[in-house]
Amino acid sequence: MVGDRLKALDGLRGLAACGIAFVYHPLLEFDLAVMARASVPVTWLKEWGWTVVDLFFLISGYIFAHVYLSRGGIRRADMADFAVARIARLYPLHLLMLLTTAMVFAGATNNTWPAFVAHLFMMQAFVGEVSHTFDGPSWSISVEIVCYAVFVLAAVRGDRALRLVTGGAIVVALVHFAVQGRGGGPWVGDGVPRGLLGFFLGQVLWRRRADLARVPTALLVLGLALGLCVDIGGVSSLLPVSLLAWPCALCLALRMPALASRPLLWLGDRSYAVYLIHFPILLAFAPSIAAARSGWGGAAVTLLYAALVLFVSDLAYRLYEMPARDAVRSAWRRLQGATAGAAREPA
């Protein structure tokens, strides 16, 4: 039914958050021998795990199209509701983690007042190296907000305008990577192009969902493998990952009932908390992780770190994130009611 939760994509998002939190960042920060000797997928995550964020962008674009376009789009009168819903979803936990990291890592060299202000207004992805201060992974939230703004400003002008903006956003992103011409990554300045490419490609996938549903599963698996493995030389290999691998992964996820299982839905619900909470905990575990880089000791410390992240993320989700989201929305409804009541009063 239109408007139903896309449970499989929530499960996929949960797994993606775990890939960043429990594999990529530990490997990136500490080069854990116990993990580095693992399978090819883990080795790939060490080198290219940062592109999992682009899967987040793709999932967001698909879900936004599913939620808003399937019910006829967005009216101008709905823009304020849209903005409040996005603030209620993203800002409370972001603010909590900003204040937490500001207190815990107050002595860090890069955690300056200008950086704090940039984070406070969710602009950290656009101010030089600020994206690597305080709760570093939160840089992608800034990019998400840009995508939301472009989406809603186009959507209120009708479907034709949104289609034009969708195509334009994808073209602009592709031109950026073609002109940039750098391999490897991630690179400073790529955030917005990455977000636009993923988010609006997700919109395209939703519009073509009926056609994509007829693509053989084997072909999607092949596309996923090729997108992850192909090396296009001097140009960023982000392109085959974002244009081929992650779209195929999303389409495959929609065919996998296991991703909608209760454990993965639990994880999907807490994916935002896992994404924002894991990095400060990882830094706090730095001495223990560095002292037990290999063998069973390294595995035990890593598992303890993962268990703690999941535990704290669950608490944050149930006791803070959801109540704060509901409180913001309730306050907005009360404000709307008070405004409507004042407008009805006689002069």
Backbone torsions as a table, in degrees:
resi	resn	phi	psi	omega
1	MET	NA	142.7	179.4
2	VAL	-59.3	136.4	179.1
3	GLY	92.0	-13.0	177.2
4	ASP	-62.8	150.4	177.1
5	ARG	-65.2	135.3	175.7
6	LEU	-85.0	83.4	-169.5
7	LYS	-62.4	-38.2	-178.3
8	ALA	-62.9	-35.2	179.1
9	LEU	-73.3	-29.7	173.3
10	ASP	-65.3	-41.6	176.7
11	GLY	-63.2	-42.0	178.3
12	LEU	-62.2	-41.3	179.1
13	ARG	-63.7	-38.1	176.9
14	GLY	-62.4	-43.8	178.1
15	LEU	-65.0	-38.1	178.9
16	ALA	-63.8	-42.0	178.1
17	ALA	-61.2	-39.9	178.0
18	CYS	-67.0	-36.2	177.2
19	GLY	-60.6	-40.7	177.6
20	ILE	-69.8	-47.7	-170.3
21	ALA	-75.2	-37.1	-169.3
22	PHE	-109.0	-9.0	178.9
23	VAL	-125.1	-60.7	-172.2
24	TYR	-62.7	-55.1	-176.6
25	HIS	-66.4	-39.9	173.7
26	PRO	-60.5	-41.1	177.7
27	LEU	-66.2	-41.9	-177.7
28	LEU	-66.0	-43.8	-174.5
29	GLU	-78.8	-35.9	-169.8
30	PHE	-127.3	-4.7	177.6
31	ASP	49.1	52.8	-174.2
32	LEU	-61.6	121.6	-179.6
33	ALA	-64.2	-35.5	-178.2
34	VAL	-62.9	-28.5	179.2
35	MET	-95.1	-34.1	-176.4
36	ALA	-64.8	-24.5	178.5
37	ARG	-85.7	4.4	-176.0
38	ALA	-78.3	-161.0	-169.7
39	SER	-71.0	172.1	178.8
40	VAL	-57.3	-43.3	178.0
41	PRO	-57.1	-38.0	179.1
42	VAL	-69.1	-39.3	176.4
43	THR	-61.3	-40.7	177.9
44	TRP	-64.2	-41.2	179.2
45	LEU	-61.8	-34.4	178.4
46	LYS	-61.5	-37.6	-176.4
47	GLU	-89.7	-38.5	-171.6
48	TRP	-125.7	12.4	-178.1
49	GLY	-60.3	-23.0	178.5
50	TRP	-61.4	-23.2	-179.8
51	THR	-73.6	-8.7	175.9
52	VAL	-62.0	-28.1	175.2
53	VAL	-59.5	-33.7	178.8
54	ASP	-69.1	-27.3	172.2
55	LEU	-66.6	-38.4	174.5
56	PHE	-57.5	-46.2	-179.8
57	PHE	-60.1	-43.1	-178.8
58	LEU	-62.9	-45.8	179.5
59	ILE	-61.9	-42.2	179.6
60	SER	-60.1	-45.6	-179.7
61	GLY	-61.7	-41.7	179.5
62	TYR	-64.4	-46.1	-177.7
63	ILE	-66.7	-39.9	178.2
64	PHE	-62.1	-42.1	177.3
65	ALA	-63.0	-42.7	-179.3
66	HIS	-62.7	-42.8	-175.6
67	VAL	-75.1	-45.7	-171.1
68	TYR	-95.8	-40.1	-175.4
69	LEU	-77.5	-30.0	-179.0
70	SER	-68.9	-17.3	178.0
71	ARG	-109.2	21.2	171.9
72	GLY	101.1	7.8	176.9
73	GLY	94.2	-161.9	-176.6
74	ILE	-124.1	131.3	176.2
75	ARG	-88.4	159.3	177.2
76	ARG	-57.4	-36.8	-179.3
77	ALA	-65.9	-17.3	-178.4
78	ASP	-91.4	-4.8	-172.9
79	MET	-62.7	-40.7	179.7
80	ALA	-65.2	-41.6	177.0
81	ASP	-61.1	-40.9	178.9
82	PHE	-60.9	-46.7	-178.4
83	ALA	-63.8	-43.4	-179.9
84	VAL	-64.4	-40.5	178.8
85	ALA	-61.6	-39.3	178.9
86	ARG	-69.6	-41.2	177.7
87	ILE	-62.9	-44.6	-179.8
88	ALA	-62.1	-32.5	-178.5
89	ARG	-75.7	-40.7	-168.6
90	LEU	-104.3	-38.7	-164.8
91	TYR	-74.5	-43.3	-174.9
92	PRO	-55.3	-48.2	-178.8
93	LEU	-70.2	-37.3	176.3
94	HIS	-59.2	-45.3	-179.7
95	LEU	-64.0	-43.2	179.1
96	LEU	-59.3	-45.3	-178.1
97	MET	-71.5	-31.5	175.8
98	LEU	-64.1	-47.9	-179.8
99	LEU	-65.7	-38.6	179.3
100	THR	-63.4	-49.4	-179.4
101	THR	-68.3	-30.4	177.0
102	ALA	-64.5	-35.8	179.0
103	MET	-78.7	-45.0	-174.5
104	VAL	-71.9	-39.6	-176.8
105	PHE	-112.3	39.8	-176.2
106	ALA	-60.4	-29.8	-176.7
107	GLY	-85.0	-3.2	-179.0
108	ALA	-63.0	136.7	-173.6
109	THR	-58.5	-42.3	-173.9
110	ASN	-82.9	-9.5	-178.0
111	ASN	-83.3	73.7	-176.0
112	THR	-92.4	169.6	176.5
113	TRP	-62.5	-44.3	175.7
114	PRO	-57.8	-38.4	177.8
115	ALA	-65.7	-39.9	178.7
116	PHE	-61.3	-44.2	179.7
117	VAL	-63.2	-40.0	178.4
118	ALA	-61.4	-44.1	176.9
119	HIS	-64.4	-40.3	-177.0
120	LEU	-58.4	-38.4	179.8
121	PHE	-98.1	15.1	176.6
122	MET	56.0	43.3	179.5
123	MET	-116.7	17.4	-170.9
124	GLN	-65.7	-21.9	-179.4
125	ALA	-78.9	-6.4	-172.0
126	PHE	-116.7	8.9	-176.8
127	VAL	-123.9	78.0	175.1
128	GLY	52.3	-125.6	-177.5
129	GLU	-87.5	9.4	-179.0
130	VAL	-59.6	-28.5	-178.2
131	SER	-61.6	-15.6	-179.3
132	HIS	-103.7	17.1	179.7
133	THR	-107.6	165.2	179.8
134	PHE	49.1	-120.6	179.2
135	ASP	-91.5	88.3	-169.7
136	GLY	-49.5	-47.0	-177.1
137	PRO	-61.5	-13.0	-178.6
138	SER	-68.6	-5.5	178.8
139	TRP	-55.3	-34.7	-175.2
140	SER	-68.8	-20.6	177.7
141	ILE	-64.0	-40.0	177.9
142	SER	-58.8	-42.1	-179.6
143	VAL	-67.7	-41.1	176.6
144	GLU	-56.7	-42.7	-178.5
145	ILE	-62.6	-39.5	176.1
146	VAL	-60.4	-44.6	179.5
147	CYS	-62.3	-42.1	178.5
148	TYR	-61.0	-43.2	-177.7
149	ALA	-64.7	-45.2	178.7
150	VAL	-61.9	-42.3	-179.5
151	PHE	-61.0	-52.0	-173.9
152	VAL	-70.4	-36.1	178.9
153	LEU	-65.8	-31.5	176.2
154	ALA	-80.0	-41.8	-175.0
155	ALA	-62.6	-35.7	-178.6
156	VAL	-69.9	-13.5	178.3
157	ARG	-94.2	3.7	175.2
158	GLY	107.9	167.4	-174.7
159	ASP	-66.8	-35.5	-179.4
160	ARG	-64.2	-43.4	178.2
161	ALA	-63.2	-40.5	-179.8
162	LEU	-66.0	-39.2	177.2
163	ARG	-62.5	-41.5	179.2
164	LEU	-64.8	-43.5	179.8
165	VAL	-66.8	-38.5	177.7
166	THR	-58.8	-50.3	178.3
167	GLY	-62.5	-42.4	-179.5
168	GLY	-64.2	-41.0	-180.0
169	ALA	-63.2	-41.4	179.5
170	ILE	-66.3	-42.8	179.6
171	VAL	-63.5	-45.0	179.3
172	VAL	-58.7	-43.1	179.6
173	ALA	-64.3	-43.7	-179.5
174	LEU	-65.2	-39.3	177.5
175	VAL	-63.1	-40.7	178.1
176	HIS	-55.8	-49.2	-176.6
177	PHE	-71.6	-31.6	177.6
178	ALA	-68.3	-40.9	-179.2
179	VAL	-73.6	-39.3	-179.3
180	GLN	-59.8	-49.0	173.1
181	GLY	63.0	28.9	179.6
182	ARG	-108.1	139.3	175.3
183	GLY	-85.5	176.4	177.5
184	GLY	68.1	-149.7	180.0
185	GLY	133.6	-177.7	0.9
186	PRO	-78.0	154.1	-178.4
187	TRP	-115.0	143.1	174.7
188	VAL	-62.2	134.9	-179.0
189	GLY	98.9	-8.5	179.3
190	ASP	-89.4	-8.5	-171.4
191	GLY	-56.7	-54.1	-177.5
192	VAL	-65.6	-46.6	175.7
193	PRO	-57.2	-39.4	177.3
194	ARG	-63.1	-43.9	180.0
195	GLY	-63.6	-46.2	179.9
196	LEU	-61.9	-43.1	-179.2
197	LEU	-62.2	-49.9	-177.6
198	GLY	-67.4	-49.4	-175.2
199	PHE	-61.2	-48.2	-175.6
200	PHE	-81.2	-23.2	169.8
201	LEU	-66.8	-35.2	174.4
202	GLY	-60.5	-37.1	176.4
203	GLN	-63.3	-41.2	178.9
204	VAL	-63.6	-43.1	179.4
205	LEU	-60.5	-40.0	178.9
206	TRP	-64.2	-43.1	-179.4
207	ARG	-64.2	-31.5	-178.4
208	ARG	-101.6	20.2	-173.4
209	ARG	-60.5	-34.9	-179.9
210	ALA	-65.8	-41.9	177.8
211	ASP	-67.3	-42.1	-178.2
212	LEU	-67.2	-28.5	178.8
213	ALA	-65.3	-20.3	-180.0
214	ARG	-91.5	-4.9	178.8
215	VAL	-72.9	130.1	-179.8
216	PRO	-58.1	141.4	-179.8
217	THR	-57.9	-39.7	-179.7
218	ALA	-59.9	-36.8	179.9
219	LEU	-68.7	-37.1	177.3
220	LEU	-66.3	-40.3	177.8
221	VAL	-62.7	-42.0	178.2
222	LEU	-62.6	-43.3	178.7
223	GLY	-62.2	-40.1	177.4
224	LEU	-61.5	-46.7	-178.7
225	ALA	-64.4	-44.5	-179.5
226	LEU	-64.1	-42.2	-179.4
227	GLY	-62.5	-33.4	-179.8
228	LEU	-80.2	-26.3	-171.6
229	CYS	-101.1	-26.5	-172.4
230	VAL	-66.9	139.8	176.9
231	ASP	-116.2	118.5	-176.7
232	ILE	-103.7	25.2	170.3
233	GLY	76.3	-127.7	-173.1
234	GLY	-69.8	-22.0	179.3
235	VAL	-86.2	149.5	-175.5
236	SER	-57.7	130.7	175.6
237	SER	-73.7	3.0	172.5
238	LEU	-60.4	-31.3	-175.5
239	LEU	-63.4	-52.5	177.4
240	PRO	-63.8	-29.9	177.6
241	VAL	-67.5	-48.2	-176.2
242	SER	-75.8	-33.6	-175.7
243	LEU	-88.8	-22.8	-174.7
244	LEU	-124.8	-55.4	-172.8
245	ALA	-64.7	-54.3	-176.0
246	TRP	-68.8	-38.1	173.1
247	PRO	-59.7	-39.7	177.6
248	CYS	-66.6	-38.2	178.5
249	ALA	-63.0	-41.6	179.3
250	LEU	-63.9	-45.5	179.7
251	CYS	-63.3	-38.7	177.3
252	LEU	-66.3	-39.7	-179.0
253	ALA	-59.8	-38.0	-179.7
254	LEU	-66.1	-14.8	178.5
255	ARG	-101.6	5.1	-173.6
256	MET	-114.3	97.5	179.9
257	PRO	-57.9	-27.4	-178.6
258	ALA	-61.0	-29.1	179.9
259	LEU	-70.6	-15.8	177.7
260	ALA	-99.0	13.8	179.0
261	SER	-69.0	161.8	-176.4
262	ARG	-59.6	-44.2	178.7
263	PRO	-61.1	-40.2	-178.5
264	LEU	-75.3	-31.0	172.8
265	LEU	-65.9	-38.8	175.0
266	TRP	-57.9	-45.0	179.9
267	LEU	-67.3	-40.9	179.3
268	GLY	-62.1	-40.2	177.6
269	ASP	-59.8	-33.3	-175.8
270	ARG	-100.6	10.9	-175.5
271	SER	-63.6	-38.6	178.7
272	TYR	-65.3	-42.1	177.5
273	ALA	-64.6	-43.8	178.0
274	VAL	-59.0	-42.6	-177.1
275	TYR	-63.6	-42.9	-176.7
276	LEU	-84.3	-30.7	-172.4
277	ILE	-86.5	-27.4	-169.8
278	HIS	-65.0	-35.4	-169.7
279	PHE	-69.0	-45.8	174.8
280	PRO	-59.5	-38.1	178.0
281	ILE	-66.7	-39.2	177.7
282	LEU	-60.3	-43.3	179.1
283	LEU	-66.2	-36.6	177.6
284	ALA	-65.8	-31.2	179.2
285	PHE	-83.1	-0.7	-173.1
286	ALA	-51.6	-49.5	-179.0
287	PRO	-60.9	-42.3	-179.0
288	SER	-67.4	-41.4	-179.9
289	ILE	-66.6	-43.3	-179.4
290	ALA	-65.1	-31.2	-179.1
291	ALA	-79.2	-18.0	-178.5
292	ALA	-127.9	67.6	-171.4
293	ARG	-77.9	-17.6	-174.4
294	SER	-145.6	172.4	177.0
295	GLY	71.0	-165.4	-177.3
296	TRP	-66.8	-30.9	178.0
297	GLY	-61.6	-45.0	178.0
298	GLY	-63.0	-41.5	179.1
299	ALA	-64.2	-41.2	-178.4
300	ALA	-65.5	-43.2	179.7
301	VAL	-64.9	-40.8	179.7
302	THR	-64.5	-41.9	177.9
303	LEU	-65.6	-38.4	177.5
304	LEU	-63.9	-43.0	176.3
305	TYR	-59.0	-47.0	-179.2
306	ALA	-62.9	-42.7	179.8
307	ALA	-63.6	-39.9	179.9
308	LEU	-66.8	-40.9	178.3
309	VAL	-60.7	-45.8	179.8
310	LEU	-64.5	-40.5	179.9
311	PHE	-64.1	-49.4	-179.2
312	VAL	-66.5	-37.6	178.9
313	SER	-64.0	-39.2	177.3
314	ASP	-64.0	-45.2	177.4
315	LEU	-60.7	-45.7	-178.9
316	ALA	-62.6	-39.7	-179.1
317	TYR	-65.8	-47.7	-174.4
318	ARG	-78.2	-38.5	-171.7
319	LEU	-97.1	-15.7	-178.1
320	TYR	-131.4	-54.6	-173.5
321	GLU	-60.2	-52.7	-179.3
322	MET	-67.1	-46.9	176.3
323	PRO	-59.4	-39.9	179.6
324	ALA	-66.2	-40.4	177.6
325	ARG	-61.1	-46.4	179.4
326	ASP	-64.0	-37.5	-179.0
327	ALA	-65.9	-41.9	178.8
328	VAL	-63.7	-44.5	-179.7
329	ARG	-66.8	-39.0	178.6
330	SER	-65.4	-41.6	178.0
331	ALA	-62.1	-38.5	178.5
332	TRP	-66.3	-40.7	178.2
333	ARG	-65.3	-39.0	177.6
334	ARG	-65.1	-40.5	178.3
335	LEU	-63.6	-42.2	177.3
336	GLN	-62.3	-41.6	179.3
337	GLY	-64.4	-41.5	179.0
338	ALA	-65.8	-39.3	179.6
339	THR	-66.6	-42.2	179.5
340	ALA	-65.5	-38.7	178.4
341	GLY	-64.9	-41.1	177.7
342	ALA	-64.2	-36.3	-179.7
343	ALA	-68.2	-27.2	-178.8
344	ARG	-83.6	-16.6	-178.6
345	GLU	-68.0	141.8	178.8
346	PRO	-68.4	149.7	-179.9
347	ALA	-70.6	NA	NA
